[in-house]
C-alpha cells in the first residue's frame, strides 16, 4: 500500500467519522442499525420470494437469495479494484 493510499484512507475515515459523530451514531449504534437493516432486508426478500416463488421453482428462489449476498460483494470488490488501480 502506498503512502498516498494510506493518506486517502485516513482522510476518508476522518470524514466518515465526523459525519457519523454529527449524526450522533456510535459504533455500537451503527452496528445495531446495520443489523436491523439486514434483518429487515432478509425478511422482505423472504416475503417477496414466498409470494413469487412456488414450490416447483425453488431453484429461482435460491438464485435470488444468493444474489442478495453475492451481487453487493461483487460490487464492493469491483469498487475496491477500481480504487486500487487509481492508487
C-alpha positions, 0 to 999 in steps of 0.5 A, a space after each residue: 500500500 502506498 503512502 498516498 493510499 494510506 493518506 486517502 484512507 485516513 482522510 476518508 475515515 476522518 470524514 466518515 467519522 465526523 459525519 457519523 459523530 454529527 449524526 450522533 451514531 456510535 459504533 455500537 449504534 451503527 452496528 445495531 442499525 446495520 443489523 436491523 437493516 439486514 434483518 429487515 432486508 432478509 425478511 422482505 426478500 423472504 416475503 417477496 420470494 414466498 409470494 413469487 416463488 412456488 414450490 416447483 421453482 425453488 431453484 429461482 428462489 435460491 438464485 435470488 437469495 444468493 444474489 442478495 449476498 453475492 451481487 453487493 460483494 461483487 460490487 464492493 470488490 469491483 469498487 475496491 479494484 477500481 480504487 486500487 488501480 487509481 492508487 
